[in-house]
């Protein structure tokens, strides 16, 4: 069994305690492998061989694998096929280009807003003014373009009430009672069509009167 991921060999060499550790990003997969090997992860070191990846055809017979053997044509071809399958699988889950452009534009907007904030903050803290002294000398001063908070303005602290608390009294105002609907006792035929009581009209229709 050959792999081009050297980290798999290094992880397998650490045994089951290392492969299923909480710090391992592939601990869930290693747990499944360990259960299939009865927690004997060291068995993989006997069958797992590392091979160099992304090699040109000229490296066949030149590069060595972790077991000391040379890179064969079958190894080189198999590695290229596996890379192709990995790219196809990644393309199926690739972020759509429209979504990628949207995220890029949002990142550019954040950088632009941060740049504006930085320039405004720097300008407010480095305001250059030309001040004329009493002798007529013009000097340049760097001031902070901000006003301090008024010294007399203090936020009042919330005072907790002391003593026994009076229970809340229910409101004395009561809502008027809802009266039940009463059918109209008048002559519906004497009313214009636009002002007929709707409920009464539906009731009369239900009785077969049109």
Backbone torsions as a table, in degrees:
resi	resn	phi	psi	omega
1	UNK	NA	126.2	-174.6
2	UNK	-121.1	147.8	179.2
3	UNK	-145.1	150.7	176.6
4	UNK	-99.0	7.4	178.9
5	UNK	-101.6	104.6	-178.7
6	UNK	-68.6	-24.1	179.9
7	UNK	-64.8	-28.4	177.7
8	UNK	-64.0	-42.0	178.0
9	UNK	-65.7	-41.5	-179.5
10	UNK	-66.0	-37.6	179.1
11	UNK	-70.3	-42.3	179.4
12	UNK	-63.8	-32.1	178.6
13	UNK	-65.3	-24.4	179.7
14	UNK	-77.4	-9.5	178.5
15	UNK	84.9	-178.6	-175.8
16	UNK	-65.7	-33.5	-177.9
17	UNK	-64.5	-29.8	179.9
18	UNK	-87.1	-39.2	-174.7
19	UNK	-66.9	-32.4	-177.6
20	UNK	-101.5	14.9	178.9
21	UNK	-67.1	154.9	-177.9
22	UNK	-65.8	-24.1	-179.8
23	UNK	-79.9	-10.8	179.9
24	UNK	-81.0	125.9	-179.8
25	UNK	-68.2	-23.1	-179.3
26	UNK	-108.2	30.7	-177.2
27	UNK	-63.7	-34.6	-179.1
28	UNK	-64.5	-41.3	178.8
29	UNK	-70.1	-39.9	179.4
30	UNK	-65.6	-31.1	177.2
31	UNK	-63.4	-41.2	177.2
32	UNK	-64.8	-41.0	178.8
33	UNK	-65.8	-40.8	-178.9
34	UNK	-65.3	-38.2	178.4
35	UNK	-66.3	-32.2	177.8
36	UNK	-74.5	-22.9	179.3
37	UNK	-104.6	13.3	-178.8
38	UNK	56.6	42.0	178.7
39	UNK	63.2	16.9	177.2
40	UNK	-100.4	72.1	-179.1
41	UNK	-65.6	-25.1	-179.4
42	UNK	-61.5	-18.9	177.9
43	UNK	-62.9	-25.9	-179.6
44	UNK	-66.8	-27.8	-178.9
45	UNK	-65.5	-21.9	-179.1
46	UNK	-83.3	-24.9	-175.3
47	UNK	-115.4	-16.9	-176.7
48	UNK	-90.4	124.9	-178.3
49	UNK	-123.9	133.6	177.9
50	UNK	-89.6	141.8	176.7
51	UNK	-133.0	146.6	178.4
52	UNK	-68.2	143.4	-176.7
53	UNK	-108.5	163.2	175.2
54	UNK	56.7	46.1	179.9
55	UNK	-99.0	152.9	175.3
56	UNK	-82.0	166.8	-179.0
57	UNK	-63.9	-23.0	-179.7
58	UNK	-70.6	-17.6	-179.0
59	UNK	-83.9	-5.8	177.3
60	UNK	-64.1	126.5	-177.1
61	UNK	84.0	-4.3	-178.8
62	UNK	-106.3	-52.1	-178.4
63	UNK	-75.0	149.8	-179.9
64	UNK	-106.8	147.8	175.0
65	UNK	-89.8	175.6	-176.9
66	UNK	-66.5	-23.0	178.4
67	UNK	-89.8	5.2	177.9
68	UNK	93.1	-9.6	-179.9
69	UNK	-78.3	164.9	-178.2
70	UNK	-89.9	155.0	177.3
71	UNK	-68.5	123.9	-178.4
72	UNK	-98.4	170.2	178.3
73	UNK	-65.7	-36.1	177.6
74	UNK	-64.8	-41.9	177.9
75	UNK	-62.3	-44.5	-178.2
76	UNK	-63.9	-43.2	-179.5
77	UNK	-68.4	-41.4	179.8
78	UNK	-63.8	-37.9	179.4
79	UNK	-66.2	-37.4	178.3
80	UNK	-67.3	-38.7	178.5
81	UNK	-66.8	-41.4	178.4
82	UNK	-63.9	-40.4	177.2
83	UNK	-62.4	-38.8	178.6
84	UNK	-64.7	-41.9	178.1
85	UNK	-65.4	-37.9	179.0
86	UNK	-65.5	-38.5	178.1
87	UNK	-67.4	-37.9	177.8
88	UNK	-64.7	-42.0	178.6
89	UNK	-65.0	-38.6	178.7
90	UNK	-69.1	-34.1	-179.8
91	UNK	-67.0	-30.7	179.4
92	UNK	-67.6	-27.2	-179.1
93	UNK	-108.0	15.8	-178.8
94	UNK	-71.8	143.1	178.3
95	UNK	-65.6	132.5	178.6
96	UNK	-57.5	149.6	-177.2
97	UNK	-64.0	-34.8	178.8
98	UNK	-63.7	-41.2	178.2
99	UNK	-67.3	-37.6	178.0
100	UNK	-64.9	-41.2	177.8
101	UNK	-65.7	-35.7	178.4
102	UNK	-64.8	-42.5	178.6
103	UNK	-66.8	-37.8	177.9
104	UNK	-64.8	-40.3	178.7
105	UNK	-67.9	-35.4	177.3
106	UNK	-66.7	-39.7	177.3
107	UNK	-64.8	-39.1	177.3
108	UNK	-65.2	-37.7	178.3
109	UNK	-65.6	-38.1	177.9
110	UNK	-65.5	-43.2	178.0
111	UNK	-63.4	-38.5	179.1
112	UNK	-65.4	-44.1	179.0
113	UNK	-64.2	-39.5	178.1
114	UNK	-65.8	-36.0	177.7
115	UNK	-65.6	-43.7	177.5
116	UNK	-62.0	-43.2	179.3
117	UNK	-62.9	-40.4	178.9
118	UNK	-65.2	-40.9	179.9
119	UNK	-67.7	-40.4	179.0
120	UNK	-66.2	-42.8	179.8
121	UNK	-64.6	-42.1	178.3
122	UNK	-66.0	-40.3	178.9
123	UNK	-66.7	-34.9	179.9
124	UNK	-71.1	-29.8	-178.4
125	UNK	-95.5	-1.3	179.9
126	UNK	-136.7	56.3	179.6
127	UNK	-82.2	119.5	-179.5
128	UNK	-94.6	124.1	178.4
129	UNK	-126.1	144.7	174.5
130	UNK	-99.5	117.8	-176.0
131	UNK	-111.8	131.5	179.0
132	UNK	-96.1	120.4	179.5
133	UNK	-77.0	178.8	-178.8
134	UNK	-65.1	-30.5	179.9
135	UNK	-87.9	6.3	178.2
136	UNK	89.5	4.1	-179.6
137	UNK	-78.9	132.4	179.1
138	UNK	-96.3	119.7	178.5
139	UNK	-119.5	153.7	179.4
140	UNK	-104.9	131.0	-179.9
141	UNK	-125.6	143.7	176.7
142	UNK	-104.3	115.1	-176.2
143	UNK	-117.3	167.8	175.8
144	UNK	-99.8	115.9	-175.7
145	UNK	-80.1	76.7	179.9
146	UNK	-156.8	154.3	178.4
147	UNK	-106.6	134.5	178.1
148	UNK	-72.0	160.0	177.4
149	UNK	-69.3	139.9	179.0
150	UNK	-55.2	132.9	-176.6
151	UNK	-68.4	-29.9	-177.4
152	UNK	-82.8	-7.6	-177.0
153	UNK	-88.0	114.7	177.7
154	UNK	-129.6	142.3	179.5
155	UNK	-79.3	129.1	-179.8
156	UNK	-71.7	134.7	178.5
157	UNK	-77.4	144.8	178.4
158	UNK	-74.8	127.2	-178.8
159	UNK	-97.1	122.8	178.2
160	UNK	-76.9	134.7	179.7
161	UNK	-66.7	143.7	179.4
162	UNK	-113.6	158.7	178.9
163	UNK	89.8	176.6	-179.1
164	UNK	-67.5	140.5	-179.4
165	UNK	-92.6	137.7	178.0
166	UNK	-82.0	132.0	179.4
167	UNK	-65.7	150.8	179.3
168	UNK	-68.5	132.3	178.9
169	UNK	-92.5	137.5	177.0
170	UNK	-64.7	150.7	-179.2
171	UNK	-66.4	138.3	-179.0
172	UNK	-79.1	-20.4	-179.0
173	UNK	-78.3	132.7	179.4
174	UNK	-115.0	143.7	179.6
175	UNK	-74.3	145.8	179.9
176	UNK	-63.6	145.9	-179.3
177	UNK	-68.0	141.3	179.5
178	UNK	-80.9	122.7	-178.4
179	UNK	-84.4	139.3	177.5
180	UNK	-67.8	154.8	-179.9
181	UNK	-73.0	136.7	179.2
182	UNK	-116.5	133.4	177.4
183	UNK	-64.4	149.3	-178.6
184	UNK	-71.9	135.2	-179.9
185	UNK	-99.4	-1.5	-178.5
186	UNK	-82.1	179.6	179.6
187	UNK	-87.9	109.6	-178.1
188	UNK	-67.6	-27.6	-178.9
189	UNK	-67.9	-20.6	-178.8
190	UNK	-83.2	-8.9	-178.4
191	UNK	-95.0	147.9	173.3
192	UNK	-63.0	159.7	-176.3
193	UNK	-64.5	-35.9	-175.8
194	UNK	-72.1	-14.9	-177.0
195	UNK	-116.2	17.0	176.6
196	UNK	-66.3	137.8	172.7
197	UNK	-61.3	123.9	-171.8
198	UNK	-64.9	-45.1	-178.8
199	UNK	-63.3	-42.0	179.4
200	UNK	-66.1	-37.5	-179.4
201	UNK	-64.5	-42.1	177.7
202	UNK	-65.4	-36.1	179.4
203	UNK	-64.4	-41.5	179.7
204	UNK	-66.6	-37.2	177.9
205	UNK	-64.7	-37.1	179.3
206	UNK	-65.7	-23.6	178.7
207	UNK	-87.3	0.9	177.3
208	UNK	93.5	8.8	179.7
209	UNK	-92.4	126.4	-179.2
210	UNK	-125.9	NA	NA
